[in-house]
Amino acid sequence: MKDLQKIVDSMDSISSILSVEKRDDGSIGTIRIEAANAKYIHSMERVDENGKVIFSKKFVPGSNYEQNMEKELNFENFCYECAIKKKPVHAYIRPERFDFFINLIMLPLDIDDPQKAYCTFSQEFSKEVNLDEVSNLSATTSSNVLKTCIKLRSAKDLQKTMDEVIEDLRVICDASYCCILLTEFDKHTCSVFSDSVKPGSNQRSIREFLTDDFVDYARTWLRILGKSNCLMIKNQEDLEFIKKQDLSWYNSLMGAKVNSLVLLPLEYNSHVIGFIWATNFDTSKTLHIRESLELSSFFIASEIANFQLVDQLETLSNMDLLTCVKNRNAMNNWVGQVLQGKISYKSLTTIFADLNGLKPVNDNQGHDAGDKLLQEAAWILRETFRDGEVYRAGGDEFLVTILDRPKEDIEKRIQKLHEKSEIPGNVSFSMGYYYDDEGCDIRKAMHEADARMYEDKKQFYIRHPELKKR
């Protein structure tokens, strides 16, 4: 013990010496903090610049590490790799609940002890990220991550490229399955963005098990990850840890025949947008796999977030925010595509539907009531013409386009809407349609439908002069 203290006292950074119990079955034995220098001991009673206590533990030489920190599977893996396997370990991490970064270095010690293996454990704390340390990777990892970056940045079809990337990562991990799951916890939804199954393995895609409640498992992952940005399960002992944390998830893993798992959250601007994981991977390469996935996930999250942003902007630019149908911009784009021959069809129906009686509602009940009437009108049109597209052409006027449907079917639906429009208290439409199965100019079809709608509106106000616009 005195020799261990001399070693650690000679180290300038916050340092300690750890021991890992040797076990014949290759599992991780008890990890103890055997000795620590003054800086390490001082850090155990660490406070920030505002006097807030970060750590408040009394250091006892030879104590189980769990007396000084919560059980952490990643930390145990680091200790095992370094002390037992004699591999130097370097990691640069940001604990979840703290506002600082930790540069972690572990070196194996050659000490003759039949019961324990030893390693040093040094840490450096910083308020700002050190890019040099983040990018301090092995040549193999650097090459793999660089390939991922090049593929993502040059992608013309992100979905296709991401499928290639996730396949590459599965091969790097020598895993039976690898997946990217996107989550929206506020909407209680999740979806598979990309996944890869090893040919000939007994693994099945998570797509087969994905239900509306699967997002609840993802919430469990966040809780179990806790302060860590990576969960690595290598063996049954680690799975027992999961069993204690969440029996339901453990049973799910057993049902899916998962023996090992590495799971990382995909974060963008401190917001979790999903997860990436690999199952039944090569457990002899845990450090390399963690390093590769950890950095790759940073670039993957960034590309997905940008993709989602562009998709949201495209949706907003083509959607009427009040009624949630497509807007005039989307309508004009669609007409342009038809004129350019990019949309082909055997028959095309164009329907103009104008909401009757909106002005009296706005005048007498207020614009909130008028907005609700517009929303209800849009909903009715979407439900009636589910096989078509509904656009808000402007004000209280809507355009419906339907491809390749029989004329008789269209006429029945329009007639049904007409009949409902005559019932007092119902949402009322004036409508005109044009059915084209001879390839006429789309502009002519729209002009004819619009003219017929105005004639229908004229007849409506003849029947209901009390609703006439003033």
Summary of the structure (lengths in Angstrom):
residues: 470
radius of gyration: 31.9
end to end distance: 96.4
largest distance: 104.6
contacts: 1396
relative contact order: 0.07
helix: 45%
strand: 24%
